[in-house]
Amino acid sequence: MRHLIDSLDLSVAETQEVLDLADRIAADPAAYAHCADGKILATLFYEPSTRTRLSFETAMLNLGGRTLGFAGAEQCSATKGETVADTARVVSCYADIIAMRHPKEGAPLRASMYSRIPVINAGDGGHNHPTQTMIDLLTIRQRKGHLDHLKIGFCGDLKFGRTVHSLVNSLVRYPGNEFYFISPEELKVPDYLVEDTLKPAKAPYHEVTSLEDTLPELDVLYMTRVQKERFFNEEDYIRLKDIYILDQEKLNLAKADMPVLHPLPRVDEIAPEVDADPRAAYFQQVLNGKFIRMALILSLLDLTDPRRDRPHSRRKGNGHLQTIGAGVQDPVGSFITIGKKSEIWLQGSDQN
Ligand code: NCD
């Protein structure tokens, strides 16, 4: 059983295959309109979402499949105390593939241990968001032509911003990338990202506080919102929420071809005037989201790519998505390779 829980579940070669497939779909969507006829996607969203849930649903509909699911934990049996493990078992009887978003780190991984169908992590707490990473990589590749030898700035809430964690994990695998982490002290990247990812990869990185001073250096800027829902204290959120605002005046300090990415939703961190600047790439990311999720559904369900002869992930060479579920045998989660918070949660009781 193949799942996508972490952006590292795809090798660099597999990542490129998914990006290439997304490009082929974008060039000729009609050719893919019946690839998933008869298949059902379940969207299990225990946390709010606009883009991720709707783009998964439109991806499946555009492939000829159908969708079911819930949007909000209050709409499902989690309110009655059902565990993620049981929900995964149940939904395996109804659907062919699951996209799950959950406020607890490690929940989609736990679901994958019990599911009989592929599980895609659509965001788990402050931890990971691998499908957004694929979107970000595709957008950077479209704008810059390559994913290596880039100076990438991440700005805002780098502590709780799960899209940042997944994207850094992926980008360190490309040679020559250099990272600038622009945040206040309170919202710095988690220690585990520095210790487990950046240092072992010997990736150069700088932790700084000034957006203005850093902007002229950058090839790519990745803005994020301050993650209100993950703060324990509203006063801290109010103090930090507007700490970085990218407006046209600041953007004038940047290179003429520096794309500005943002996973959205934006709050105040990018002024609306920036939308008209050709460097604004965040609505391009939204469109890419549909094609990436179509590509991932095709890949994980081993469906045939009509622009190729064989099913996407069964092609010769490096075309196999990793079989990570097979490595996770112990239901109490003693074999866990992701961040510390997940380990803690997974080793605890089987709660929702
Ligand atoms: C992001 C998320 O959910 O982590 N949104 C998204 O999926 N595009 C970013 C965010 O909520 O700030």
Boltz pocket constraint, residues with backbone or C-beta under 6 A from the ligand:
constraints:
  - pocket:
      binder: B
      contacts: [[A, 48], [A, 51], [A, 52], [A, 122], [A, 123], [A, 125], [A, 129], [A, 132], [A, 162], [A, 163], [A, 225], [A, 263], [A, 264], [A, 265]]
      max_distance: 6.0
